Amino acid sequence: MKSTPRRIGYSPVLPSVGFLPSCDAGTLYNINNVRMKVTELLKISSEALKLMSENGIYLDDYKYVDAYEQFLRMRMFGIKYRSAISMLAQERGIGERTLQRAFKRLAREC
């Protein structure tokens, strides 16, 4: 007798979204089926956004985190500040001054 794979069934995703059926046994939910409104996303993220706002963190700074980590590695290897900024700006197609401002914000403590 051939056994069929057991499906997990219904698993909760988000309280505001409800319950979504599982696609296969290895996945709790199919993220492609999750649809929400902007207000729901803001409601879920409100505490983190409030904390970020209070500490002067720009929402667009997430774009520069990888570049900042690469910048710090370059500096550890002895590459000069201006050279590192120039290389990263050229590599990513971003202005040098934009990177400098972003790195200054990312270096601050909260």
C-alpha distances in whole Angstrom, upper triangle without the diagonal:
4,6,10,13,15,18,21,23,27,29,33,35,38,40,42,39,36,33,31,27,25,24,21,20,23,26,28,29,30,34,34,34,37,40,43,46,49,50,47,47,50,50,47,49,52,53,52,54,57,57,58,60,62,62,63,60,60,56,57,57,53,54,56,54,53,56,58,56,57,60,60,59,61,64,63,63,67,67,69,69,70,68,65,65,67,64,61,63,63,59,58,61,62,66,67,69,65,64,67,66,63,63,66,64,61,63,64,63,62
4,7,10,12,16,19,20,24,26,30,32,35,37,39,36,34,30,28,24,22,21,18,17,20,23,25,26,27,30,31,31,33,37,40,43,46,47,44,44,47,47,44,46,49,50,49,51,54,54,54,57,59,59,60,57,56,53,53,54,50,50,53,51,49,53,55,52,53,57,57,55,58,61,60,60,63,63,66,65,67,65,61,62,63,60,57,59,59,56,54,57,58,62,63,65,62,60,63,63,59,59,62,60,57,59,61,60,59
4,7,9,12,15,17,21,23,27,28,32,34,36,33,30,27,25,21,19,18,15,14,17,20,21,23,24,28,28,28,30,34,37,40,43,44,41,41,44,43,40,43,46,47,46,48,51,51,51,54,56,56,57,54,53,50,50,51,47,48,50,48,47,50,52,50,51,54,54,53,56,58,57,58,61,61,64,63,64,63,59,60,61,58,55,57,57,54,52,55,56,60,61,63,59,58,60,60,56,57,59,57,54,57,58,57,55
4,6,9,13,14,18,20,24,25,29,31,33,29,27,24,21,17,16,14,12,11,14,17,18,20,20,24,25,24,27,30,33,37,40,41,37,37,41,40,37,40,43,44,43,45,48,48,48,51,53,53,54,51,50,47,47,48,44,45,47,46,45,48,50,48,49,52,52,51,54,56,55,56,59,59,62,61,62,60,57,57,58,56,53,54,55,51,50,52,53,57,58,60,56,55,58,57,54,54,57,55,52,54,55,54,53
4,6,10,12,15,17,21,22,26,28,30,27,25,21,19,15,13,12,9,8,11,13,15,16,17,21,22,22,24,28,31,34,37,38,34,34,38,37,34,36,40,40,40,42,44,45,45,47,50,50,50,47,47,43,44,44,41,42,44,42,41,44,46,44,45,49,49,48,50,53,52,53,56,56,58,57,58,57,54,54,55,52,49,51,52,48,46,49,50,54,55,56,53,51,54,54,50,50,53,51,48,50,52,50,49
4,7,9,12,14,18,20,23,25,27,24,22,18,17,13,11,11,8,7,10,12,13,15,16,20,21,21,23,26,29,32,35,36,32,32,36,35,32,34,37,38,38,40,42,43,43,46,48,48,49,46,46,42,43,43,40,41,43,42,41,44,46,44,45,48,48,48,50,53,52,53,56,56,58,57,58,57,54,54,55,53,50,51,52,49,47,49,50,54,55,56,53,51,54,53,49,50,52,50,47,49,50,49,48
4,5,9,11,15,16,20,22,24,21,19,15,13,9,7,8,6,5,9,10,10,11,13,17,18,17,19,22,25,29,31,32,29,29,32,31,29,31,34,35,35,37,39,40,40,42,45,45,46,43,42,39,40,41,37,38,41,39,38,42,43,42,43,46,47,46,49,51,50,51,55,54,56,55,56,55,52,51,53,51,47,49,50,46,44,47,47,51,52,53,50,48,51,50,47,47,50,47,45,47,48,47,45
4,7,8,11,13,17,19,21,18,16,12,11,8,6,8,7,6,8,8,7,9,12,15,17,16,17,21,23,27,29,30,26,26,29,28,26,28,31,32,32,34,36,37,37,40,42,42,43,40,40,37,38,38,35,37,39,37,37,40,42,40,42,45,45,44,47,49,49,50,53,53,55,53,55,54,50,50,52,50,46,48,49,45,43,46,46,49,51,52,48,47,49,48,45,45,48,45,42,45,45,44,42
4,7,10,12,16,17,19,16,14,10,9,6,6,9,9,9,11,10,9,9,12,15,17,15,16,19,21,25,28,28,25,25,28,27,25,28,30,31,32,33,36,37,37,39,42,42,43,40,40,37,38,39,36,37,40,38,38,42,43,41,43,46,46,46,49,51,51,52,55,55,56,55,56,55,52,51,53,51,47,49,50,47,44,46,47,50,52,52,49,47,50,49,45,46,48,46,43,46,46,45,43
4,7,9,12,13,15,13,10,6,6,5,6,10,11,11,13,11,8,8,11,14,15,13,14,17,18,22,25,25,21,22,25,24,21,24,27,28,29,30,33,34,34,36,38,39,40,38,38,34,36,37,34,35,38,37,37,40,41,40,42,45,45,45,48,50,50,51,54,53,55,53,54,54,50,50,51,50,46,47,48,46,43,45,45,48,50,50,46,46,48,47,43,44,46,43,41,44,44,43,40
4,6,10,11,13,11,9,6,6,7,7,11,12,11,12,10,6,7,10,12,15,13,12,16,17,20,23,23,19,19,23,21,18,21,24,25,25,27,29,30,31,33,35,36,37,35,35,31,33,34,31,33,35,33,34,37,38,37,39,42,42,42,45,47,46,48,51,50,52,50,52,51,47,47,49,47,44,44,46,43,41,43,43,46,47,47,44,43,45,44,40,41,43,40,38,40,40,39,37
4,6,7,10,9,6,5,7,9,10,13,15,15,15,12,8,8,11,12,15,13,11,14,14,18,20,19,16,16,19,17,15,18,21,22,22,24,26,27,28,30,32,33,34,32,32,29,31,31,29,31,34,32,33,36,37,36,38,41,41,41,44,46,45,47,50,49,51,49,50,50,46,45,47,46,42,43,45,42,39,41,41,44,45,45,42,41,43,41,38,39,41,38,36,38,38,37,34
4,7,9,7,7,6,7,10,10,13,15,16,15,12,8,7,9,9,12,10,8,11,11,15,17,17,13,13,16,15,12,15,18,19,19,21,23,25,25,27,29,30,31,29,28,25,27,28,25,27,30,28,29,33,33,33,35,38,38,38,41,43,43,44,47,46,48,45,47,46,43,42,44,42,39,40,41,39,36,38,37,40,42,42,38,37,40,38,34,36,37,34,32,35,35,34,31
4,5,5,6,8,9,13,14,17,19,19,19,15,12,11,12,11,14,12,9,10,10,12,14,14,10,10,13,11,9,12,15,16,17,19,21,22,23,25,27,28,29,27,26,23,25,27,24,27,29,28,29,33,33,33,35,37,37,38,41,42,43,45,47,46,47,45,46,46,43,41,44,42,39,39,41,39,36,38,37,39,41,41,37,36,39,37,33,35,36,33,31,34,34,32,30
4,6,6,8,11,15,16,19,22,22,22,18,15,14,16,15,17,15,12,13,11,13,15,14,10,12,14,11,10,14,15,17,18,20,21,23,24,25,27,29,30,28,28,25,28,29,27,29,32,31,32,36,36,36,38,40,40,41,44,45,46,48,50,49,50,48,49,49,46,44,46,46,42,42,44,42,39,41,40,42,43,43,39,39,41,39,35,37,38,35,33,36,35,34,31
4,6,9,12,15,17,20,23,24,24,20,17,15,16,15,16,14,11,10,8,10,12,11,7,10,12,10,9,13,15,17,18,19,20,23,24,25,27,29,29,27,27,24,26,28,26,29,32,31,32,35,36,36,38,40,41,42,44,46,46,48,50,49,50,47,48,49,45,44,46,45,41,41,43,41,38,39,38,41,42,42,38,38,40,38,35,37,38,34,33,36,35,34,31
4,7,8,12,14,17,20,21,21,17,15,12,13,12,13,10,7,8,7,10,13,12,9,11,14,12,11,15,17,19,20,21,23,25,25,26,29,30,31,29,28,25,27,29,26,28,31,31,32,35,36,36,38,40,41,42,44,46,46,48,50,49,50,47,48,48,45,43,45,44,41,41,43,40,37,38,38,40,42,42,38,38,41,38,35,37,39,35,34,37,37,36,33
4,7,10,13,16,19,20,20,17,14,12,13,13,15,11,10,11,11,13,16,16,12,14,17,15,14,18,20,22,23,24,26,27,28,30,32,33,34,32,31,28,30,32,29,31,34,33,35,38,38,38,40,43,43,44,47,48,48,50,53,52,53,50,51,51,48,46,48,47,44,44,46,43,40,42,41,44,46,45,42,41,44,42,38,40,42,38,37,40,39,38,35
4,7,9,13,15,16,17,14,11,9,11,12,14,11,10,12,13,16,19,19,15,17,20,18,17,20,22,24,25,26,28,30,30,32,34,35,36,34,33,30,32,33,31,32,35,34,35,38,39,39,41,43,44,44,47,49,49,50,53,52,53,51,52,52,49,47,49,48,44,45,46,44,41,42,42,45,47,47,43,43,45,43,40,41,43,40,38,41,41,40,37
4,6,9,12,14,15,11,9,7,8,10,11,8,8,11,13,16,19,20,17,17,21,20,18,21,24,26,26,27,29,31,31,33,35,36,37,34,34,30,31,33,30,31,35,33,34,37,38,38,39,42,43,43,46,48,48,49,52,51,52,50,51,51,47,46,48,46,43,43,45,42,39,41,41,44,46,46,42,42,44,43,39,41,43,40,38,41,41,40,38
4,7,9,11,13,10,9,7,8,11,12,9,11,14,16,20,23,24,20,21,24,24,22,24,27,29,29,30,33,34,34,36,39,39,40,37,36,33,34,35,32,33,37,35,35,39,40,39,41,44,44,44,47,49,49,50,53,52,54,52,53,52,49,48,49,48,44,45,46,43,41,42,43,46,48,48,45,44,47,45,42,43,45,42,40,43,44,43,41
4,6,7,9,7,6,5,6,10,11,10,12,15,18,22,24,25,22,22,25,25,22,25,28,29,29,30,33,34,34,36,39,39,40,37,36,33,33,34,31,32,35,34,33,37,38,37,39,42,42,42,44,47,46,48,51,50,52,50,51,50,47,46,48,46,42,43,44,41,39,41,42,45,47,47,44,43,45,44,41,42,44,41,39,42,43,42,40
4,7,8,7,8,7,6,10,11,10,13,16,19,23,25,27,24,23,27,27,24,27,30,31,31,32,35,36,35,38,40,40,41,38,37,33,34,35,31,32,35,34,33,36,38,37,38,41,42,41,44,46,46,47,50,49,51,50,51,50,46,46,47,45,41,42,43,40,38,40,41,44,46,47,43,42,45,45,41,42,45,42,40,42,43,43,41
4,6,6,8,8,9,12,14,14,16,19,22,26,28,30,27,26,30,29,27,28,32,33,32,34,37,37,37,39,42,42,42,39,39,35,35,36,33,33,36,34,34,37,39,37,38,42,42,41,44,46,46,47,50,49,51,50,51,50,46,46,48,45,42,43,44,41,39,41,42,46,47,48,45,43,46,46,42,43,45,43,40,43,44,43,42
4,6,8,10,11,14,16,16,18,22,24,28,30,31,28,27,31,30,27,29,32,33,32,34,37,37,37,40,42,42,43,40,39,36,37,37,33,34,37,35,34,38,39,37,38,42,42,41,44,46,45,46,50,49,52,50,52,51,47,47,49,46,43,45,45,42,40,43,44,47,48,49,46,44,47,47,43,43,46,44,41,43,44,43,42
4,7,9,10,13,15,16,17,21,24,27,29,30,27,26,29,29,26,27,31,31,30,32,35,35,35,38,40,39,40,37,37,33,34,34,30,31,34,32,31,34,35,34,35,38,38,37,40,43,42,43,46,46,48,47,48,47,43,43,45,43,40,41,42,39,37,40,40,44,45,46,43,41,44,43,40,40,43,40,37,40,41,40,39
4,5,7,9,12,13,14,17,20,24,25,27,23,22,26,25,22,24,27,28,27,29,32,32,32,34,37,37,37,34,34,30,31,31,28,29,31,30,29,33,34,32,34,37,37,36,39,42,41,42,45,45,47,45,47,46,42,42,44,41,38,39,40,37,35,38,38,42,43,44,40,39,42,41,37,38,40,38,35,38,39,38,36
4,7,9,12,12,12,16,18,22,23,24,21,20,23,23,20,22,25,26,25,27,30,30,30,33,35,35,36,33,33,30,31,31,28,29,32,30,30,33,34,33,35,38,38,37,40,42,42,43,46,46,48,46,47,47,43,43,45,43,39,40,42,39,36,39,39,42,43,44,41,39,42,41,37,38,40,37,35,37,38,37,35
4,6,9,8,9,13,15,19,21,22,18,18,21,21,18,20,24,25,24,26,29,29,29,32,34,34,35,32,31,28,29,30,26,28,31,29,29,33,34,33,34,37,38,38,40,42,42,44,47,46,47,46,47,46,43,42,44,42,38,39,40,37,35,37,37,41,42,43,39,38,41,40,36,37,39,37,34,37,38,37,35
4,5,6,7,11,14,18,20,21,18,18,21,21,19,21,24,26,25,26,29,30,29,32,34,35,35,32,31,27,28,29,25,26,29,28,28,31,33,32,33,36,37,37,39,42,42,43,46,45,46,45,45,45,41,40,42,40,37,37,38,35,33,35,35,39,40,41,38,37,40,39,35,36,39,36,34,37,38,37,36
4,5,5,9,11,15,17,18,16,14,18,19,16,18,21,23,22,23,26,27,26,28,31,31,31,28,27,23,24,25,22,23,26,25,25,28,30,29,31,33,34,34,37,39,39,40,43,42,43,41,42,42,38,37,39,37,33,34,35,32,30,32,32,35,37,38,34,33,36,35,31,33,35,33,30,34,34,34,32
4,6,8,11,15,16,19,17,15,19,20,18,20,23,25,24,24,28,29,28,30,33,33,33,29,28,24,24,26,23,23,27,26,26,29,31,31,32,35,36,36,38,40,41,42,44,43,44,42,43,42,39,38,39,37,34,34,35,32,29,31,32,35,37,38,34,34,37,36,32,34,37,34,32,35,36,36,35
4,6,10,13,16,18,15,15,19,19,18,20,23,25,25,25,28,30,29,30,33,34,34,31,30,26,26,28,25,26,30,29,29,32,34,34,35,38,39,39,41,43,44,45,48,46,48,45,46,45,42,41,42,40,37,37,38,36,33,34,35,38,40,40,37,36,39,38,35,37,39,36,34,38,38,38,36
4,7,10,13,14,12,11,15,16,14,16,19,21,21,21,24,26,26,27,30,31,31,28,27,23,24,26,23,24,28,27,28,31,32,32,34,36,37,38,40,42,42,44,46,45,46,44,44,44,41,39,41,39,36,36,37,35,32,33,33,36,38,38,35,34,37,36,32,34,36,33,32,35,35,35,33
4,7,10,12,10,10,14,14,14,16,18,21,21,20,23,25,25,26,29,30,30,27,26,22,23,25,23,24,27,27,28,31,32,33,34,37,38,39,40,42,43,45,47,45,46,44,44,44,41,39,40,39,36,36,37,35,32,33,32,35,38,38,34,34,37,35,32,34,36,33,32,35,35,35,33
4,7,8,6,7,10,11,11,13,15,18,18,18,20,23,22,23,26,27,27,25,23,20,21,24,22,23,27,27,28,31,32,32,34,36,37,38,40,42,43,45,47,45,46,43,43,44,41,39,40,39,36,35,37,35,32,33,32,35,37,36,33,33,36,33,30,33,34,31,30,34,33,33,31
4,5,5,7,9,10,11,13,14,18,18,17,19,22,21,21,25,26,26,24,22,19,20,23,22,23,27,27,29,31,32,33,35,36,38,39,41,42,44,45,47,45,46,43,43,44,41,38,40,39,36,35,37,35,32,32,31,34,36,35,32,32,35,32,30,32,34,30,30,33,33,33,30
4,5,5,6,9,10,11,12,15,15,14,16,19,18,18,21,23,22,20,19,15,17,20,19,21,24,24,26,28,29,30,33,34,35,37,38,40,41,43,45,43,43,40,40,41,38,35,37,37,33,32,34,33,29,30,29,31,33,32,28,29,31,29,26,29,30,27,27,30,30,30,27
4,5,5,6,9,10,10,14,15,13,15,18,18,17,20,22,22,21,20,17,19,22,21,23,26,26,29,31,31,32,35,36,37,39,40,41,43,45,46,45,45,42,42,43,40,38,39,39,36,35,37,36,32,33,31,33,35,34,30,31,33,30,28,31,31,28,28,31,30,30,27
4,5,5,6,9,10,13,14,13,15,18,18,19,21,23,23,22,21,18,20,22,21,23,26,26,28,31,31,32,34,36,36,38,40,41,42,45,46,45,45,42,43,44,40,38,40,40,36,36,38,36,33,34,32,35,36,35,32,32,34,32,29,31,32,29,28,31,30,30,27
4,5,5,6,8,11,12,11,13,16,16,16,19,21,21,19,18,14,17,19,17,20,23,22,24,27,27,28,30,32,33,34,36,37,39,41,42,41,41,38,39,40,37,35,37,36,32,32,34,33,29,30,29,31,33,32,28,29,31,28,25,28,29,25,24,28,27,27,24
4,5,5,5,9,10,8,10,13,13,13,16,18,18,16,16,13,16,18,17,20,22,22,25,27,27,28,31,32,32,34,36,37,38,41,42,41,41,38,38,39,36,34,36,36,32,32,34,33,30,30,29,30,32,31,27,28,29,27,24,26,27,23,23,26,25,25,22
4,6,5,8,10,10,11,14,15,15,17,19,20,19,19,16,19,21,20,23,25,25,27,30,29,30,33,34,34,37,39,39,40,43,44,43,43,40,41,42,39,37,39,39,35,35,38,36,33,34,32,34,35,34,31,31,32,30,27,29,30,26,25,28,27,26,23
4,6,8,9,10,12,13,14,16,18,19,20,18,19,16,19,20,18,21,24,23,25,28,28,28,31,32,32,34,37,37,38,41,42,41,42,39,40,41,38,36,38,38,34,34,37,35,32,33,32,34,35,34,30,30,32,29,26,28,29,25,24,27,26,25,22
4,6,6,6,9,10,11,12,14,16,17,15,15,12,15,16,15,18,21,20,22,25,24,25,28,29,29,31,33,34,35,37,39,38,38,35,36,37,34,32,35,35,31,31,34,32,29,30,28,30,31,30,27,26,28,26,23,24,25,21,20,23,22,21,18
4,6,5,6,9,10,10,12,14,15,14,15,13,16,17,17,20,22,21,24,27,26,27,30,31,31,33,35,35,36,39,41,40,39,36,37,39,36,33,36,36,33,32,35,34,31,32,30,31,32,31,27,27,29,26,23,25,25,21,21,24,22,21,18
4,5,5,6,9,10,11,13,14,14,15,14,18,18,17,21,22,21,24,26,25,26,29,30,29,32,34,34,35,38,39,39,38,35,37,38,35,33,36,36,33,33,36,35,31,33,31,32,32,31,28,27,28,25,23,24,24,20,20,22,20,19,15
4,5,5,6,9,10,11,12,11,12,11,14,14,14,17,19,17,20,23,21,22,25,26,26,28,30,31,31,34,36,35,35,32,33,35,31,30,32,33,29,29,32,31,28,29,27,29,29,28,24,24,25,22,20,21,21,17,16,19,18,16,13
4,5,5,6,9,10,11,9,10,9,12,13,13,16,18,17,20,22,21,23,26,26,26,29,31,31,32,35,36,35,35,31,32,34,31,29,31,32,28,28,31,30,27,28,25,27,27,26,22,23,24,21,18,20,20,16,16,19,17,17,14
4,5,5,6,9,10,10,11,11,15,15,16,19,20,20,23,25,23,25,28,28,28,31,33,33,34,37,38,37,36,33,34,36,33,31,33,34,31,30,34,33,30,31,28,29,29,27,24,24,25,22,20,21,21,17,17,20,18,17,13
4,5,5,6,9,9,11,12,15,14,15,19,19,18,22,23,21,22,26,26,25,28,30,30,31,34,35,34,34,30,32,34,31,29,32,33,29,29,33,32,29,30,27,28,28,26,24,23,23,21,18,19,19,15,15,17,15,13,10
4,5,5,6,5,7,8,11,11,12,15,16,15,18,20,18,20,23,23,23,26,27,27,28,31,32,31,31,27,29,30,27,25,28,29,26,25,29,28,25,26,24,24,24,23,20,20,20,17,15,16,16,12,12,14,13,12,9
4,5,5,6,7,9,12,12,14,17,17,17,21,22,20,22,25,25,25,28,30,29,31,34,34,33,32,29,30,32,29,27,29,30,27,26,30,30,27,27,24,25,25,23,20,20,20,17,15,17,17,13,14,16,14,14,11
4,6,8,10,12,15,15,17,20,20,19,23,24,22,24,27,26,26,29,31,30,31,34,35,34,33,29,31,33,30,28,31,32,29,29,32,32,29,30,27,27,27,24,22,22,22,19,17,19,17,14,15,16,13,13,9
4,6,9,11,14,13,15,18,17,17,20,21,19,20,24,23,22,26,27,26,27,31,31,30,29,26,27,30,27,25,28,29,26,26,30,29,27,28,25,25,24,22,20,19,19,16,14,15,14,10,11,13,10,9,6
4,6,9,12,11,13,16,15,16,19,20,17,20,23,22,22,25,26,25,27,30,30,29,28,24,25,28,25,23,26,27,24,23,27,27,24,25,22,21,21,19,16,17,16,13,12,13,12,8,10,12,10,11,9
4,6,9,7,10,12,12,12,16,16,15,17,20,19,19,23,24,24,25,28,29,27,26,23,24,26,23,21,24,25,21,21,25,24,21,22,19,20,20,18,15,15,15,12,10,12,11,7,8,11,10,11,9
4,5,5,8,10,11,12,15,16,15,17,20,19,20,23,24,24,26,29,29,27,27,23,24,25,23,20,22,24,20,19,23,23,19,20,17,17,18,16,13,13,14,11,9,12,12,8,10,13,12,14,13
4,6,7,9,11,12,15,16,16,18,20,20,21,24,25,26,28,30,31,29,28,25,26,27,24,21,24,24,21,20,23,22,19,20,17,18,19,18,14,15,17,14,11,14,15,12,12,15,15,16,15
4,5,6,8,10,13,13,13,16,18,18,20,22,23,24,26,28,28,26,26,23,23,24,21,18,20,21,17,16,19,19,15,16,13,15,16,15,12,12,14,12,9,12,14,11,11,15,16,18,17
4,5,5,7,10,10,10,13,15,15,16,19,20,20,22,24,25,23,23,20,20,22,19,16,19,19,15,15,18,18,15,16,13,14,15,14,11,10,12,10,7,9,11,8,8,11,12,14,14
4,5,6,8,10,10,12,14,15,16,18,20,21,22,24,26,24,24,21,22,23,19,17,20,20,16,16,19,17,14,16,14,16,17,17,13,12,15,13,10,11,14,11,9,13,14,16,16
4,6,7,8,10,12,13,14,16,17,18,20,22,23,24,22,23,20,20,20,17,15,17,17,13,13,15,14,11,12,11,13,15,15,12,10,13,13,9,11,14,13,11,15,16,18,19
4,6,5,6,9,10,10,12,14,15,16,18,20,21,19,19,16,17,17,14,12,14,14,10,11,14,13,10,12,10,12,12,13,10,8,10,10,7,8,11,10,8,12,14,16,17
4,5,5,6,9,10,11,13,14,15,17,19,20,19,19,17,18,18,15,14,17,16,12,14,16,15,13,15,14,16,15,16,13,10,12,13,9,8,12,11,8,10,13,14,16
4,5,5,6,9,10,11,12,14,16,17,19,17,19,17,18,17,14,13,16,14,10,13,15,13,11,14,13,16,15,17,15,12,14,15,12,11,14,14,11,13,16,18,19
4,5,5,6,9,10,10,12,14,15,17,15,15,13,14,14,10,9,12,11,7,9,12,10,9,12,11,13,12,14,12,8,11,13,10,9,12,13,11,12,16,18,20
4,5,5,6,9,10,10,12,14,15,14,14,12,14,14,10,10,13,12,9,11,14,13,12,15,13,14,13,14,12,8,10,11,8,6,10,10,8,9,12,15,17
4,5,5,6,9,10,11,13,15,14,15,14,16,15,12,12,15,14,11,14,16,14,14,17,16,17,16,17,16,12,13,15,12,10,13,13,10,10,14,15,18
4,5,5,6,9,10,11,13,11,13,12,14,13,9,10,13,11,8,12,14,12,12,15,15,16,15,17,16,12,13,16,13,11,14,16,13,13,17,19,21
4,5,5,6,9,10,11,9,10,9,11,10,6,7,10,9,8,11,13,12,12,15,14,15,12,14,14,10,11,13,12,9,12,14,12,11,15,18,20
4,5,5,6,9,10,10,11,10,13,12,9,10,14,13,11,14,17,16,16,19,17,18,16,17,17,13,13,15,13,10,12,14,11,10,14,16,19
4,5,5,6,9,9,11,11,14,13,10,12,15,13,12,15,17,16,16,20,19,20,18,20,19,15,16,18,17,13,16,18,15,14,18,19,22
4,5,5,7,6,8,9,11,9,7,10,12,10,10,13,15,14,15,18,18,18,16,18,18,14,15,18,17,14,16,18,16,15,19,21,24
4,5,5,5,7,7,10,10,7,10,13,12,12,15,17,16,18,20,19,19,16,18,18,15,14,17,16,13,15,17,15,14,17,19,23
4,5,7,10,11,14,13,11,14,16,15,15,18,20,19,20,23,22,23,20,21,22,18,17,20,19,15,17,20,17,15,19,20,23
4,6,9,11,14,12,11,14,16,14,15,18,19,18,20,23,23,23,20,22,23,19,19,22,21,18,20,22,20,18,22,24,27
4,6,9,12,10,10,13,15,14,15,18,19,19,21,23,23,22,19,21,22,19,18,21,21,18,19,22,20,18,22,24,27
4,7,9,7,6,10,11,10,12,15,15,16,18,20,19,19,16,18,19,16,15,19,19,16,18,21,19,18,21,24,27
4,6,5,6,9,10,11,12,14,16,16,18,20,19,18,14,16,18,15,14,17,18,15,16,20,19,17,20,23,27
4,6,5,6,9,10,11,12,14,15,17,18,16,15,11,13,14,12,10,13,14,11,12,16,16,14,17,20,24
4,5,5,6,9,10,10,12,14,15,16,14,13,9,11,13,11,10,13,15,13,14,17,17,16,19,23,26
4,5,5,6,9,10,11,12,14,15,14,13,10,13,15,12,12,16,16,14,16,20,19,18,22,25,28
4,5,5,6,8,10,11,12,14,13,13,10,13,14,10,11,14,14,12,14,17,16,16,19,22,25
4,6,5,6,9,10,11,12,10,9,6,9,10,7,7,11,11,10,12,15,14,14,18,21,24
4,6,5,6,9,10,10,10,9,6,10,11,9,10,13,14,13,15,18,18,18,21,25,27
4,6,5,6,9,10,10,11,9,13,13,11,12,16,15,14,17,19,19,19,23,26,28
4,5,5,6,8,8,9,8,11,11,8,11,14,12,12,15,17,16,17,20,23,25
4,6,5,6,5,6,5,9,9,7,10,12,12,12,15,17,16,18,21,24,26
4,6,5,7,8,8,12,12,11,13,16,15,16,19,20,20,21,24,28,30
4,6,8,10,11,14,14,12,15,17,16,16,19,21,19,21,24,27,29
4,6,9,10,13,11,10,13,15,14,14,18,19,17,20,23,25,27
4,7,9,12,11,10,14,15,14,16,19,20,19,21,24,27,29
4,6,9,7,7,10,12,11,13,15,16,16,19,21,24,26
4,5,5,6,9,10,11,12,14,16,17,18,21,24,26
4,5,5,6,9,10,11,12,14,15,16,19,22,24
4,5,5,6,9,10,11,12,14,15,17,21,23
4,5,5,6,9,10,11,12,14,16,20,21
4,5,5,6,8,10,10,12,14,18,20
4,5,5,6,9,10,11,13,16,19
4,6,5,6,9,10,11,15,16
4,5,5,6,9,10,14,15
4,5,5,6,9,12,14
4,6,5,7,10,13
4,6,6,9,10
4,6,8,10
4,7,10
4,7
4
